[in-house]
Amino acid sequence: MKTSPPNSSGNVQKELSRGYLAKAKELAGRMTLKEKVLLVSGDGWWATYAIGRLSIPSVSVTDGPHGVRKGQGAGLAESVRATCFPTASALACSWDPELVRQIGVALGEESQAHDVQILLGPGVNMKRSPLGGRNFEYFSEDPLLAGKLAAAYIAGVQAQGVGTSLKHYAANNQEFERMATSSNLDERTLNEIYLPAFEIAIKEGGPWTVMSAYNLVNGVFASEHEELLQQILRDRWGFDGFVMSDSYESEGFDRASLEMPAGHNRLIAAVSSVQSNVVVVLMNGSAITMPWLGRVKAIVEAYLCGQAGGGAIADVLTGKVNPSGKLAETFPNRLEDTPAFPNFPGQNGQASYGEGVFIGYRHYDKKAVEPMFPFGFGLTPKMTQQRKTLIWP
């Protein structure tokens, strides 16, 4: 993995925050009870209340993490014009913190232009199952890679004077009933797999805020979890920003299978049956199965690559650039081979993390299960191997 230039933004932020903290305590002491309640309740979907008599302005927040999604009005049906960047699933295949930092800079500049003070991202939850409906928004199945890239993203955004909100803390690994499901996992698994990415991002990136997850962790709501929020986040890691709850995101959907739509598979099979020189370009959020793999010459895995993705893909296909990405997640041969298959997504409000620390490549190595494409896999056109693929341009 490439390393970015030494970054002192985290240390600078800590120095600045000491002065901010003293001022905040002084202002809080002058606020009435009603003003305190207003300040934490929110003025509509995307802003805090202003406290005029104390010159406390309203703070505007909005979604990232891969674009400034600032709504015009109450909801998101109408949004301001903004750049659509590649999602985290695509960026992670660069293994390049400096590239991610540059995207953070651009996001920070756009946030400033749209009067946004806090961008809600990045997301660093682990890809426990390839069925997870939010996997496109997360970097990797590996906590070190996810944490390093998140720290770079945070540094880039906050260098522009815009805060970030590291999310979703913690163990938010499914969409199914995530507002009411308890992620049940042992201490080792929590501390070795699901917390390190947050720790790295906080210590190296210094986010202004952390967003708590909707789900429960071992029977306690993440937004009320003393061990997570006080003992670990503040006492152990030294986080001195504020924690906000996850409040505009509606419950999404996990995938039911790893299959592409049947019509897509039939099309590829039909074309490859009459033409031997076929290259398949994939635009997907997470791992899929490929029943036609042996019939095509190559695969370009583009993920969800943003508004400039078409040009990037054209450059790869015409040989203008040499693709050099490496997978940040494992592509299994079948759903039954995945580590969380027996337990995902859980039932009756309980999600059992029975696989423990053995998610992603740890599972495939431990169980000697051969994946379709392993974590870290990627080729360039001049390389020859038995497997065929081209990864993120």
C-alpha positions as CSV (number, residue, x, y, z in Angstrom):
1,M,0.0,0.0,0.0
2,K,1.3,3.4,-0.9
3,T,2.0,5.8,1.9
4,S,0.9,9.5,1.9
5,P,3.1,12.3,3.0
6,P,3.5,12.9,6.7
7,N,0.2,14.3,8.0
8,S,0.0,16.5,11.0
9,S,-3.6,17.5,10.6
10,G,-4.6,15.3,13.5
11,N,-2.2,16.9,15.9
12,V,-3.1,20.4,14.7
13,Q,-6.7,19.6,15.2
14,K,-6.1,18.4,18.8
15,E,-4.3,21.7,19.6
16,L,-7.1,23.7,18.2
17,S,-9.8,21.6,19.9
18,R,-8.4,22.5,23.3
19,G,-9.3,26.1,22.8
20,Y,-12.6,25.2,21.2
21,L,-13.5,23.0,24.2
22,A,-12.8,25.7,26.7
23,K,-15.0,28.1,24.7
24,A,-17.7,25.5,24.4
25,K,-17.8,24.9,28.1
26,E,-18.1,28.6,28.7
27,L,-21.0,29.0,26.3
28,A,-22.8,25.9,27.6
29,G,-22.7,27.4,31.1
30,R,-24.5,30.5,29.8
31,M,-27.2,28.5,27.9
32,T,-30.7,27.9,29.2
33,L,-32.1,24.4,29.4
34,K,-34.3,25.1,26.4
35,E,-31.4,26.3,24.4
36,K,-29.4,23.2,25.2
37,V,-32.3,20.9,24.2
38,L,-32.7,22.9,20.9
39,L,-29.0,22.6,20.2
40,V,-29.0,18.8,20.2
41,S,-32.4,18.2,18.7
42,G,-31.8,19.6,15.2
43,D,-33.5,22.3,13.1
44,G,-35.0,20.1,10.4
45,W,-33.1,17.3,8.7
46,W,-29.7,18.9,8.1
47,A,-28.9,21.6,10.5
48,T,-28.6,22.5,14.2
49,Y,-30.5,25.4,15.8
50,A,-28.7,28.7,16.0
51,I,-28.6,30.4,19.4
52,G,-28.7,34.0,18.4
53,R,-28.2,35.7,21.7
54,L,-24.9,33.8,22.2
55,S,-23.8,34.2,18.6
56,I,-23.8,30.4,18.1
57,P,-24.6,29.8,14.4
58,S,-26.5,27.0,12.8
59,V,-24.3,24.1,11.7
60,S,-25.1,22.5,8.3
61,V,-24.5,18.8,7.8
62,T,-25.0,16.6,4.8
63,D,-24.2,13.2,3.3
64,G,-21.1,12.1,1.8
65,P,-19.2,10.1,1.7
66,H,-18.8,10.2,-2.1
67,G,-20.4,13.5,-2.9
68,V,-22.0,16.6,-1.2
69,R,-25.6,15.5,-1.2
70,K,-27.2,18.7,0.1
71,G,-30.9,18.7,-0.2
72,Q,-32.9,21.7,-1.2
73,G,-35.9,21.7,1.1
74,A,-36.9,19.1,3.7
75,G,-35.8,15.9,1.9
76,L,-33.4,14.8,-0.8
77,A,-35.6,14.8,-3.8
78,E,-34.0,18.0,-5.0
79,S,-30.3,18.5,-4.3
80,V,-27.7,21.1,-5.1
81,R,-25.4,20.3,-8.1
82,A,-22.2,18.5,-6.9
83,T,-19.6,16.1,-8.1
84,C,-20.3,12.3,-7.9
85,F,-17.0,10.7,-6.9
86,P,-16.2,7.0,-6.9
87,T,-17.6,5.1,-4.0
88,A,-15.3,3.7,-1.2
89,S,-15.5,0.3,-2.7
90,A,-13.8,1.6,-5.8
91,L,-11.4,4.0,-4.1
92,A,-10.1,1.2,-1.8
93,C,-8.8,-0.8,-4.8
94,S,-6.3,2.0,-5.4
95,W,-4.6,1.2,-2.0
96,D,-3.5,4.8,-2.2
97,P,-4.1,7.1,0.8
98,E,-2.7,10.1,-1.1
99,L,-5.3,9.7,-3.9
100,V,-8.1,9.4,-1.3
101,R,-6.7,12.5,0.5
102,Q,-7.0,14.4,-2.8
103,I,-10.6,13.4,-3.2
104,G,-11.2,14.5,0.4
105,V,-9.7,17.9,-0.5
106,A,-12.1,18.2,-3.4
107,L,-15.1,17.2,-1.2
108,G,-14.1,19.8,1.4
109,E,-13.9,22.5,-1.2
110,E,-17.4,21.6,-2.5
111,S,-18.7,21.6,1.0
112,Q,-17.4,25.1,1.6
113,A,-19.0,26.2,-1.7
114,H,-22.3,24.9,-0.6
115,D,-22.1,26.2,3.0
116,V,-21.8,22.8,4.6
117,Q,-19.9,22.6,7.8
118,I,-19.8,18.8,8.4
119,L,-19.7,16.1,5.7
120,L,-21.2,12.8,7.0
121,G,-18.5,10.3,6.1
122,P,-16.3,8.3,5.7
123,G,-17.7,4.9,6.5
124,V,-15.3,2.3,7.8
125,N,-17.4,-0.7,8.8
126,M,-16.1,-4.1,7.8
127,K,-17.5,-6.0,4.8
128,R,-18.7,-9.0,6.9
129,S,-20.8,-10.4,4.1
130,P,-20.8,-9.6,0.4
131,L,-24.6,-9.4,0.8
132,G,-24.4,-6.2,2.9
133,G,-26.5,-3.5,1.3
134,R,-24.1,-0.7,2.3
135,N,-20.9,-2.4,1.2
136,F,-20.4,0.1,-1.6
137,E,-20.0,2.8,1.0
138,Y,-17.3,1.0,3.0
139,F,-13.7,0.5,2.0
140,S,-12.7,-3.1,2.8
141,E,-12.9,-6.3,4.7
142,D,-9.5,-5.4,6.2
143,P,-9.4,-3.0,9.1
144,L,-5.9,-1.7,8.5
145,L,-6.6,-0.8,4.9
146,A,-10.0,0.8,5.8
147,G,-8.5,2.8,8.6
148,K,-5.6,4.2,6.7
149,L,-7.8,5.3,3.7
150,A,-10.4,6.8,6.1
151,A,-7.7,8.8,7.9
152,A,-6.5,10.2,4.5
153,Y,-10.0,11.1,3.5
154,I,-10.6,12.9,6.8
155,A,-7.3,14.8,6.5
156,G,-8.2,16.0,3.0
157,V,-11.7,17.2,3.9
158,Q,-10.8,18.8,7.2
159,A,-7.8,20.7,5.7
160,Q,-10.5,22.8,4.0
161,G,-12.1,23.8,7.3
162,V,-14.9,21.3,7.0
163,G,-15.6,18.6,9.6
164,T,-16.2,14.9,8.9
165,S,-18.3,12.3,10.7
166,L,-16.7,8.9,10.9
167,K,-19.4,6.3,10.7
168,H,-21.2,4.0,11.6
169,Y,-19.8,3.3,15.1
170,A,-19.9,0.3,15.5
171,A,-20.6,-3.2,14.1
172,N,-23.1,-1.9,11.5
173,N,-22.8,-4.7,9.0
174,Q,-26.3,-5.2,7.6
175,E,-29.3,-3.2,6.5
176,F,-31.9,-5.8,7.5
177,E,-33.7,-4.5,10.6
178,R,-30.6,-2.5,11.5
179,M,-32.5,-0.1,13.7
180,A,-33.5,-2.9,16.0
181,T,-31.0,-5.7,15.6
182,S,-28.3,-6.5,18.1
183,S,-24.8,-7.3,16.6
184,N,-23.6,-10.0,19.1
185,L,-19.9,-10.6,19.0
186,D,-17.2,-11.5,21.5
187,E,-14.5,-9.1,22.9
188,R,-11.7,-10.4,20.7
189,T,-13.7,-10.1,17.5
190,L,-14.9,-6.6,18.4
191,N,-11.4,-5.4,19.2
192,E,-9.5,-7.1,16.4
193,I,-11.9,-6.8,13.5
194,Y,-14.6,-4.2,14.0
195,L,-13.0,-1.4,16.0
196,P,-9.4,-1.0,14.6
197,A,-10.5,0.9,11.5
198,F,-12.2,3.4,13.7
199,E,-9.2,3.7,16.0
200,I,-6.8,4.3,13.1
201,A,-9.0,6.9,11.5
202,I,-9.5,8.7,14.8
203,K,-5.9,8.7,15.9
204,E,-4.4,9.5,12.5
205,G,-7.2,11.6,10.9
206,G,-8.7,13.4,13.9
207,P,-12.4,13.6,12.7
208,W,-14.4,16.4,14.3
209,T,-17.3,14.0,14.9
210,V,-18.3,10.3,15.1
211,M,-21.7,9.0,14.0
212,S,-23.1,6.2,16.2
213,A,-24.8,3.3,14.5
214,Y,-28.5,2.5,14.7
215,N,-28.0,-1.1,15.7
216,L,-27.4,-2.5,19.1
217,V,-24.1,-4.0,20.1
218,N,-24.4,-7.0,22.5
219,G,-27.9,-5.9,23.5
220,V,-27.2,-2.1,24.0
221,F,-28.0,0.6,21.5
222,A,-24.7,1.9,20.0
223,S,-25.9,5.5,20.7
224,E,-26.2,4.6,24.4
225,H,-23.3,2.3,24.7
226,E,-21.0,3.4,27.6
227,E,-18.2,1.0,26.8
228,L,-18.1,2.0,23.1
229,L,-18.7,5.8,23.6
230,Q,-16.9,6.5,26.8
231,Q,-14.4,3.7,27.8
232,I,-13.1,3.0,24.3
233,L,-13.8,6.1,22.1
234,R,-12.9,8.8,24.7
235,D,-10.8,7.1,27.5
236,R,-8.8,4.7,25.4
237,W,-8.5,6.5,22.0
238,G,-8.6,10.1,23.3
239,F,-11.4,11.3,21.0
240,D,-12.5,14.7,22.1
241,G,-15.0,15.6,19.4
242,F,-18.7,15.1,19.6
243,V,-20.9,12.0,18.8
244,M,-24.0,12.4,16.7
245,S,-26.7,9.8,16.2
246,D,-27.6,8.4,12.8
247,S,-30.8,10.4,12.2
248,Y,-32.0,10.9,7.2
249,E,-30.7,7.6,6.6
250,S,-33.7,5.2,5.9
251,E,-33.2,1.5,6.2
252,G,-31.9,0.0,2.9
253,F,-31.8,-3.6,1.7
254,D,-29.2,-6.3,1.8
255,R,-28.9,-8.4,-1.3
256,A,-30.6,-11.8,-1.4
257,S,-27.9,-13.4,-3.6
258,L,-24.6,-12.8,-5.3
259,E,-26.1,-13.2,-8.7
260,M,-26.4,-10.4,-11.3
261,P,-29.8,-10.1,-12.9
262,A,-30.5,-13.2,-15.0
263,G,-30.8,-11.2,-18.2
264,H,-27.3,-9.8,-17.7
265,N,-25.8,-13.2,-17.4
266,R,-27.7,-14.5,-20.4
267,L,-26.5,-11.6,-22.5
268,I,-22.9,-12.2,-21.6
269,A,-23.3,-15.9,-22.3
270,A,-25.0,-15.2,-25.7
271,V,-22.3,-12.7,-26.8
272,S,-19.4,-14.9,-25.7
273,S,-20.9,-17.9,-27.5
274,V,-20.4,-16.2,-30.9
275,Q,-17.5,-13.9,-30.2
276,S,-14.3,-15.1,-28.5
277,N,-12.8,-11.7,-27.8
278,V,-15.1,-10.4,-25.1
279,V,-14.2,-8.1,-22.3
280,V,-16.8,-7.6,-19.5
281,V,-17.0,-4.3,-17.7
282,L,-18.6,-4.6,-14.3
283,M,-20.3,-1.7,-12.5
284,N,-21.4,-3.0,-9.1
285,G,-21.2,-2.2,-5.4
286,S,-19.8,-5.5,-4.1
287,A,-18.7,-9.0,-5.0
288,I,-20.8,-11.0,-7.5
289,T,-20.6,-14.4,-9.0
290,M,-19.6,-14.9,-12.6
291,P,-21.0,-18.0,-14.2
292,W,-19.5,-16.9,-17.6
293,L,-16.0,-16.3,-16.3
294,G,-14.4,-19.1,-18.4
295,R,-15.9,-17.7,-21.6
296,V,-14.5,-14.2,-21.6
297,K,-11.0,-12.8,-22.2
298,A,-11.0,-10.3,-19.4
299,I,-13.0,-8.4,-16.8
300,V,-12.8,-4.7,-15.9
301,E,-14.0,-4.3,-12.4
302,A,-15.1,-0.6,-12.3
303,Y,-17.3,-0.7,-9.2
304,L,-19.4,2.5,-8.9
305,C,-16.8,4.8,-10.3
306,G,-18.6,8.2,-10.3
307,Q,-19.5,10.7,-13.0
308,A,-16.1,10.5,-14.7
309,G,-16.2,6.7,-14.8
310,G,-17.1,6.4,-18.5
311,G,-14.0,8.2,-19.6
312,A,-11.8,6.2,-17.2
313,I,-13.2,2.9,-18.5
314,A,-12.6,4.0,-22.1
315,D,-9.0,4.8,-21.3
316,V,-8.5,1.3,-19.9
317,L,-10.2,-0.4,-22.8
318,T,-8.2,1.5,-25.4
319,G,-4.9,1.0,-23.6
320,K,-4.4,4.7,-22.8
321,V,-3.8,3.8,-19.1
322,N,-2.6,0.6,-17.4
323,P,-5.1,-0.5,-14.7
324,S,-3.2,-1.1,-11.4
325,G,-5.9,-1.6,-8.8
326,K,-6.0,-4.5,-6.3
327,L,-9.2,-5.9,-4.8
328,A,-10.0,-4.7,-1.3
329,E,-12.4,-7.5,-0.7
330,T,-12.7,-11.2,-1.6
331,F,-14.9,-12.4,-4.5
332,P,-16.2,-15.9,-3.5
333,N,-17.2,-18.6,-5.9
334,R,-20.6,-19.0,-4.2
335,L,-22.5,-17.6,-1.3
336,E,-22.2,-20.8,0.7
337,D,-18.4,-20.2,0.9
338,T,-18.7,-16.8,2.6
339,P,-17.8,-16.6,6.3
340,A,-21.1,-15.2,7.6
341,F,-23.3,-17.4,5.5
342,P,-24.8,-19.5,8.3
343,N,-25.6,-16.4,10.4
344,F,-26.3,-13.5,8.1
345,P,-28.4,-11.4,8.6
346,G,-29.8,-13.0,11.7
347,Q,-33.3,-13.3,13.0
348,N,-35.6,-12.2,15.8
349,G,-33.5,-9.1,16.3
350,Q,-30.3,-11.0,16.9
351,A,-27.3,-11.1,14.6
352,S,-24.8,-13.7,15.7
353,Y,-21.2,-13.1,14.6
354,G,-20.4,-16.8,15.0
355,E,-17.5,-16.6,12.5
356,G,-15.6,-14.5,15.0
357,V,-12.4,-12.9,13.6
358,F,-12.5,-15.1,10.5
359,I,-14.1,-12.7,8.0
360,G,-12.8,-12.0,4.5
361,Y,-9.5,-13.4,3.6
362,R,-8.9,-14.7,7.1
363,H,-11.8,-17.1,6.6
364,Y,-10.7,-18.3,3.2
365,D,-7.1,-18.9,4.4
366,K,-8.2,-20.6,7.6
367,K,-10.7,-22.9,6.0
368,A,-8.6,-23.5,2.9
369,V,-11.6,-22.3,0.7
370,E,-10.6,-21.2,-2.8
371,P,-12.3,-17.9,-3.8
372,M,-12.9,-16.7,-7.3
373,F,-10.6,-13.8,-6.7
374,P,-8.8,-13.3,-3.5
375,F,-8.3,-10.1,-1.5
376,G,-5.5,-8.1,-3.1
377,F,-5.9,-9.7,-6.5
378,G,-5.4,-7.6,-9.7
379,L,-3.8,-7.9,-13.1
380,T,-2.5,-5.6,-15.8
381,P,-3.0,-6.4,-19.5
382,K,0.7,-7.4,-19.9
383,M,0.5,-10.0,-17.1
384,T,-0.6,-13.6,-17.7
385,Q,-2.1,-15.9,-15.1
386,Q,-4.6,-18.6,-15.1
387,R,-7.2,-16.2,-13.7
388,K,-8.3,-13.3,-15.8
389,T,-9.4,-9.9,-14.5
390,L,-8.7,-6.2,-14.7
391,I,-9.3,-4.2,-11.6
392,W,-10.6,-0.6,-11.1
393,P,-9.1,1.8,-13.6
